């Protein structure tokens, strides 16, 4: 994404810019073909899980507009844009938000997801000041969550990085309608202290433990979380994603702890 693309977004929306980037500016010229193949297979994959008695938790995924722009523009350049032309950046973010909200209103009634995966990382408070957070992140996050709840789903806040400084903001989100998924950077015990009576908590079995630890270490860590963070209002899970090199016996230990075996 270039500086000139902001004017295109203000004129035509973010989607045309995103499609131009994907189709014409990436090194991998077949990326769209691969992505469409993934989308074609996704409903079949979801149904296979359902056939095995497992309901897909987050079949619908959406990033925060701030994070999407940092990905398209690069993190360093986008942060500079915020200071060089804040009004234009804000206007572009609002346009992208409108597109996102329209997608949610059109898609949630069709997909009927249990939760909608809301992704945030580079918008975390460890990277930006409270002033930037309040103007360029929080209003968009809040409106996306409120729209998801309005349409009948829960918001799964898959928020990597450290959000501890801004946890009080999250009490303004609809009570009992959100899940805060920590990746270990945000301390799950601080989440329990600040938000445990307001939303569900999810996590926090580190990737390092699943990869390098023993089944006994994993099991003890998981049962400790269930006891101290749960047992209610809590979902035991890995931090962010299960790493591809995690030991199968460690995943079995996590599942055994969740099942109380």
Buried (B, 14 or more C-beta within 10 A) or exposed (E): BEEEBBEBBBEEBBEEBBEEBBEEEEEEEEEEEEEEEEEEEEEEEBEEEEEEEEEBBBBBEBBBBBBBBBBBBEBEBBBEBBEEBEEBBBEBBBBBBBBBBEBBEEBBEEBEBBBBBBBBBBBBBEBBEEEBBEBBBBBBBBBBBBBBBBBEBBBBBBBBBBBBBBBEBBEEBBEEBBBBBBBBBBEBBBBBEBBBEBBBBBBBBBBEBBBEBEBEBBBBBBBEBBEEBBEEBBBBBBBBEBBEEBBEEBBBBBBBBBEEE
